Amino acid sequence: TACPGQNLYAVLPTIRQEAAARTGTIAAVDTKPPRISRIRSTDVQRRRARIRWRTSEPATGQVRYWVPGRKRRLTPPATSLQRPHKVVLRGLRRDTEYRFVVIGRDAAGNLAKSRVKRFETG
């Protein structure tokens, strides 16, 4: 049986060549999410913690954090695209273990998430 889009796939290279000839080179579409690295929790105190990280390309950043067994919270996303990121979590519980995930989105909308990390308030 034939694939419904088989004819389109057969002529797609020709369409791209014709479009490039008319408009110039067609840029490749960004499909790779940013890489998240250097994640660390710093300045952890009784009721707050600072989360820092870097992305491989300019991206938004936000943190999803929670106490195991409780509701998860999400910080607002950054309003600008950056490589170094910093988020301060406030209103935390004293002497409590928290888990968190760093989330980033590049200009093309590709989503990246870190592995689960942890910190403990004093």
N, C-alpha and C positions, 0 to 999 in steps of 0.2 A: 504494500500500500504506500502511496505517496504522502509525504509530509505536506500539510496545507501551505506552508510557507516556502516550500522547496524552490519554486521559481524565483522568489524574491532573493533567497540566499544565493542562487546561481548568478543573478545579475548585480548583486550588491557591490562587488569589486568594481564593476564598470560604472555604477552610479557614483561611487566615491571618487573615481578618477575624473569623471566629467565634472563633478562639483568642485574638485580641487583645481581643475583647469580654469574654471570660471571665476572662482573666488580666491584662489591661492591655497596654500596648504591648509588642510583641516587638522586642527590640533587633536591629539589623542585625548580621550576622556579619562579623567582621574577616577579610578575605581579602587585605589588602595587606601585603606584607613591610615590615619597617623599612628606612628608607634609611640607608645607611652613608656617613659623610662624615669629613672631616678626618683621613684615615689618614696616619700618619707613623711612621717608625722613628727613635727617639731613643736617646741614650746607647748607641750602637753601639760595642762594644769588641772585644777579640780573641776572647772566648769567649761573649759574650752580647749581646743587643739587646732594647730595650724597644719594643713596638708599641703605639701609642695610636690611638683612633678614637672617634667618636660615632655614636649611632643616633638616628633621629628619634622613637623611642618606646622605652620600657623593653624591653630584650631581653637574652638571654644573649649571650655572645661567646666566640669561640675563633679560633685561628689555625692554618691549615694552611701548613707551610713546608717547603722542600726546597732541595737543591743540584741544579741542572739535571743530569739523567741519573741521579739517585740516588733512593732511596726517600723518599716523602713522610711527614712526621710531623704529628701533630695534637695540639694542646694540649687539656687537659680543658676542657669547657665551664664557663663561670661558673655558680655555683650560685644566683645571684640575678639578677633583671632590673634592668638599669641603662641609663643613657644614655651616660655617659662610660665608656670601657673602657680597660684597660691589661693587657698580657700581657708577661711577661719570658721571653725564650727563652734557655735556658742550655745549656751543653755544645756550643757551636757550634765550628766549625773556624776556625782563624786564616786571615786573608787569603783569604777565600772569599766568592763571590757567592751570596746566597740569594734565593730568590723566595718570596713568601707571598701568601695570600688570607685576608681577614677574613670570618668567617662569623657570622651572628647569627640568632636565632629569637625572635619576640615571644611574648607570652602565649598567643596563639591558635595558635602552632606554625608561623606563616609564616616561611619560610626566605629569607634574603638572603645574597648573596655579593658581595664586591668584585671588581674587576678585579685581575689579577696585579700586584703591586708588587715592588720589589727593594731590597736593601741589601747592603753589603759589609762584612765584619768587618775589623778592623785587624790 
